[in-house]
Amino acid sequence: MKIAIMGAMLEEVEPFLEAGEHEPLLKYFNKHSDVVYGGNLYHEAKYKNLDIVLGYSKIGKVNAALTAATMIEKFGAEKLLFTGVAGAVNPELKIGDLIAATQLCQHDLDITAFGHPHGYVPEGSVYVEPSRELLHIAKAVADEKDIELKGGIVATGDQFIADPERKEWIEKTFDADAIEMEGAAVAVICDAFDVPFFVLRAISDAADMDATFDFDEFLKHSSQVSSSFVLAMLDKMADGTQ
Ligand code: ADE
């Protein structure tokens, strides 16, 4: 089974790669080989009985789509786990909290001029849903480790949101719980190729006036929270108990 582990920023996947404040999560991985393709660096490794391809896309929907498609089409990924950070829309989500996307949408996709709803284009759908099986594994990991894992709607767009008005609009229009800049692009690609996927985000900011400051301060910590959880999911998948 080949699993893709994807982030948008180096910081989001770095916990798998480098020793720092914490042990490198991939210290048990062996047989690293690094491949540059389409301007991105991919790491191939073996973890227990799983083949892994790991990389980050750079920020935004286009970059994310390229990386997800590459991981599937060139590297043969059969499942994709996305790890990273997000801005909270739901006030119950605090910095460091984990949210697993149960639906993803594109808040900046707009052909409403033709009478379509926000986030919709013909032959598509406003919301794309991740794999139930992977959500089930995530829930089992959260239960076992006594980690609070919320589920919710993740809205994606090519904008860093640091504006209460825009945040409120996204919340009202899509019933969103969190916002980020890649998840729905990954979802559309995986859905198109019929590859089960899962998007996990740890909150780095509240998409408000303090968002840029909070993002810089909490990016590393929240990335670590999200990566650790994804590693626990890999353990469960490797054990074959799920
Ligand atoms: N990722 C993390 N915080 C974000 C925000 N406020 N807007 C968009 N993407 C984000």
Residues whose N, C-alpha, C, O or C-beta is under 5 A from the ligand:
A	BS01	ADE	V85 A86 G87 Q159 F160 I161 I179 E180 M181 S204 D205 A207 A211
